[in-house]
């Protein structure tokens, strides 16, 4: 569970399950590799993601992490 304060000031937290803040992004290559596995246990998918993405419910900014530690986002995007 982690907290992140958005640039707009909204305090995001991924501790609730399910939540509308956290998303898992898989590249096409990763999905192709997963498709070769005999079975894909649903609960193991969060361990195979390429990017973890958080979306602020207030301003809709996206925070993209590529490490599993939520240390610092690698990219930040805001809607135009």
DOBA-445814 format. One record per residue (C-alpha): x, z, y; residue in one letter. Coordinates in steps of 0.02 Angstrom, whole numbers, padded with zeros to 5 digits. Layout:
BEGIN
       u       w       v  r
       X       Z       Y  a
...
// end
This chain:
BEGIN
       u       w       v  r
   00000   00000   00000  x
   00067  -00049   00169  x
   00019  -00047   00352  x
   00055  -00179   00482  x
   00004  -00172   00664  x
  -00043  -00345   00724  x
   00020  -00408   00891  x
  -00160  -00391   00953  x
  -00153  -00205   00912  x
  -00261  -00204   00756  x
  -00193  -00088   00620  x
  -00200  -00181   00454  x
  -00192  -00091   00286  x
  -00196  -00166   00112  x
  -00243  -00005   00022  x
  -00425  -00050  -00011  x
  -00465  -00158  -00160  x
  -00535  -00284  -00133  x
  -00486  -00315   00046  x
  -00502  -00460   00169  x
  -00326  -00442   00238  x
  -00210  -00489   00096  x
  -00194  -00661   00015  x
  -00079  -00729  -00119  x
  -00006  -00904  -00094  x
   00059  -01006  -00239  x
   00155  -01168  -00217  x
   00104  -01320  -00316  x
   00266  -01302  -00415  x
   00227  -01122  -00460  x
   00049  -01168  -00513  x
   00121  -01308  -00620  x
   00240  -01185  -00704  x
   00097  -01063  -00732  x
  -00008  -01199  -00811  x
   00121  -01218  -00950  x
   00097  -01038  -01004  x
  -00022  -01013  -01151  x
  -00123  -00885  -01056  x
  -00111  -00819  -00880  x
  -00165  -00637  -00871  x
  -00260  -00618  -00708  x
  -00174  -00454  -00664  x
  -00001  -00532  -00677  x
  -00036  -00664  -00543  x
   00014  -00552  -00395  x
   00187  -00540  -00474  x
   00208  -00729  -00478  x
   00161  -00776  -00300  x
   00274  -00872  -00181  x
   00208  -00793  -00022  x
   00103  -00643   00022  x
  -00005  -00680   00174  x
  -00097  -00555   00284  x
  -00235  -00612   00403  x
  -00287  -00503   00548  x
  -00477  -00487   00548  x
  -00479  -00468   00737  x
  -00371  -00614   00803  x
  -00346  -00713   00640  x
  -00155  -00715   00652  x
  -00067  -00747   00487  x
   00084  -00645   00435  x
   00183  -00726   00293  x
   00298  -00622   00183  x
   00412  -00697   00051  x
   00479  -00531  -00012  x
   00380  -00405  -00112  x
   00430  -00261   00001  x
   00325  -00304   00155  x
   00479  -00264   00259  x
   00459  -00395   00395  x
   00353  -00552   00396  x
   00454  -00710   00381  x
   00329  -00811   00483  x
   00189  -00769   00603  x
   00055  -00897   00648  x
  -00087  -00882   00773  x
  -00235  -00998   00787  x
  -00233  -01122   00930  x
// end
